[in-house]
């Protein structure tokens, strides 16, 4: 930048989550200094689950877990299982926040939903998905001081962003300039390319010819190694943005 313009100053290069949290702190000043330290980080959540899960084992839907944790006097199985569940819940908060909110409203009744409701039973519980929803609502209503925002946001060097991050960028672009610089391996639309394995899954073992279902393998490298990029570019195409 300095070579092109003569000077490079007042630029910050945070990772996406760090940038999100900085914006959140401007909206909610009482947030802790460490990003997203809400008590629902996997390492902390695992011990919360160890405390909440045993009383739930007699509830309907927990039969398999109860059987697995039988004869676990040293609670080693309980710790390992709680750790696995905590990491899955953490991924849900980032990639499936709408599902988490459905669970909290009581829409689903399987063991994961019941366990989550037990973990969030206390009033004023806040977690990453809630913080993200607060941020999006503030941006949608433009209920944020523009002076607290950067003049411009440029996103580069990423191969994938969750839907929430894209929603955040889209809402932020209503207030400031947002530019995304993406490496696309193909100038044509390639979101409909599928791998041989995916074709078999889609066909479900039936004997139809591939042409009958209009499934396009396309470039073998794109179909076999570009699944994440394909899904990402397909997701981006749903947003109303200028493309160059």
N, C-alpha and C positions, 0 to 999 in steps of 0.2 A: 504493500500500500504506500509506503514511504517513497519507494522508487517511482511509482506512478504519479503521486500527488505532491511529493516534496516533504510531507510530514505525515506521521501516523500517531495520533494522540486521542485520548478519551475513548479508547476502544476496549471492550471487555469480551472475553471469549469463554463464557460459562457453558457447561453441559446443559442439556434441556431441562432436567429436573432442578438444577441449581437456579436457572433463570426463572422457572415457574415459582420457586419458593421465594425468590427475591421480590417478585411481583406480589405474591401473597402477603409477605411481611409488610409491604406498603399499605395493604388493605387491612390486615389484622396485625397490628403492632405487637401484640402480646405473645406471638408465636415464639417457640424456643429458637435459639441460635442455630442449632443443628437442623438441617433440612428434614422435614417430615418426621420429627421425633414426637410422635403423638401417643406412644405407648402401644402402637400396633405394628412396630417393626418385627420382622420374623423372629429375631432372637428373644425379644421380650414377649411376643405373642405366644411362643411355644410354652412358656411357663404359665401363662394365663390359661391356656388350653389344658395343661396338666392339672390345674386346679378345678376347672369347670367341667371337664369331660367325664370323670368318674361318676358324679351324681346323675349324669344323663344316660348312663348305660342301661338303666332299667326302662327308659322311655321307648315307645315304638319306633322302629327304624334303626335302632342302635344295636341290633342283635349280632351282626357280623363283627362289629368292633368289640362288643362284650365277649364274644367267643375268642377273638384274637388276644384280648388282654387277660384272659383267664390264666391263673397260676403265674402272675407277674408280681411276685412279692417284692422284688427289688425295684420295681417300676421302670426297668430299663426299656421294655416294650412301650410303656406309656410315654416315656420321654422321646423315643425315636418316632413314634406315631404322631405325637404332638408337634414335633419339629417339622415333619412332612406336611401336616395339615397347615401349619403356620405359613410355610413357604407357598403353598397353593393359595391360601387366602390372600397373601400379599400380591400374588399375580392377579387374582380376581379384582383387587382394589384398583390396579392399574389398567388391566385389559377388559374387565367385565364389571365396571362400576354400576351399570344399570341393573345387573343381576343382583348385586349386593343390596341395592335400594329396594328391589322387589322382596328380597328376604326380610329386610327390616320392616317392611309394611305387612308382613305375614302372608304373602301370596303363595309361597311354596312351603311344603311340610316334610321334606326329606331330612336326613340327619345333618347334612352340612348346613342347611338353612336354620334348623333348630339350634345347632351349636353356635352359629353366628349370632342368633338372637340372644342366647345366653351370654355371650361375650360382650354384647352391646346393650345389655339390659339396664345398666346404670344411666341416669340422666346426664345430658351434656357430653356424651361420648363423642369424640371427634377423631376422624381417621383421614387417610389420604384422599379417599373418594369424596368425602364431605368437603374437605378443603378445596378440591378441584371444582366441585359443584358451586361452591360459594364464589370462586374466582370467575367461572363462566357466567354466572348470573350477574355479577357486578359488571363484567365486560359487555354483556348483552344489553343491559340497561344504561351502559356508558356511565355508570355510577362510580367513576374513578377519576382522580385528578390527573389530567393529561401531563401536567408538569412532572409528575412522579414517574412517568414512563420514559423509556429511551426514545430518542428521535426516530430511530429506525432499527429494525431487527432483520438480520440476515442469517438464515439457517443453512449450514453447509457441512459437508463431511459426514452425513448420516445415510444409512441404507434403509432405515425403517423407523417410523414413529408410531406409537399407539394412536388410536382414534382420538383420545382426549387431547393429546398434544396438537393434533391437526385442528380440532375444534377450537382450541386455545389460539392457535395462530390465525385461524379464520376470523374469530371474534376480535382479536387484537388488530387485525388489518383494517377493521372499521374505524380505528382510532389513529393508528400510526402506519407507516410504510412497513410492510413485511415482504421480504424476498426469500424464496427457497431455491437454493442451487442444488440440483439433483443430478446424479450420474445415471443416465438411462442407457442401457446397452442396445437399445433398438429405437430408431426414429419412428417406426410404425406402431400402431396399437397392437399390443401383444398379450393383453390380459386374458384372451380366450385360448391361449396355448396351454395344453395339459400334457403331463408325462404319461408314459405307458402304464405306470402303476395307477395313476389317477383314472385313466381310461378304463382299466379293469374294475376299479371301485365304482365308477359311475355306471358302468354297464351291469354291475352286480352279478357277474357270472353268466349272463344270458348270452345267447349265441348270435345276437345281431352283429352285422358287419359294422365296422367303425364308421363308414360313410353314412350309414342309415341314421346315426345319431349326430352327425356333423361335428365330431370331435377332432380338433386340429392339434397334431403333435408339434408341427412347426419345427423350428430350430431345436436340435437335440440338446444343446447346452442351455438354452433358455428354458426348455421344458423340464430338464432334470435338475438344474442348479439355480434356477431363477425364481423359485416358487415364492420366496419372501418378497422379492422385488416386484414380482407380478402382482401379488396381493396389495402391496403398498401403492403402486401406480394406479391400480384399479380403484383403490380407496381415494386417492388424490383426485382422480377424474370426476368424483362426485361433488367436489367443491367448485364453487363459482369463482374461478381465478383466471388471470391472464397467463397464457402459456407462450413462451418463446423457445 
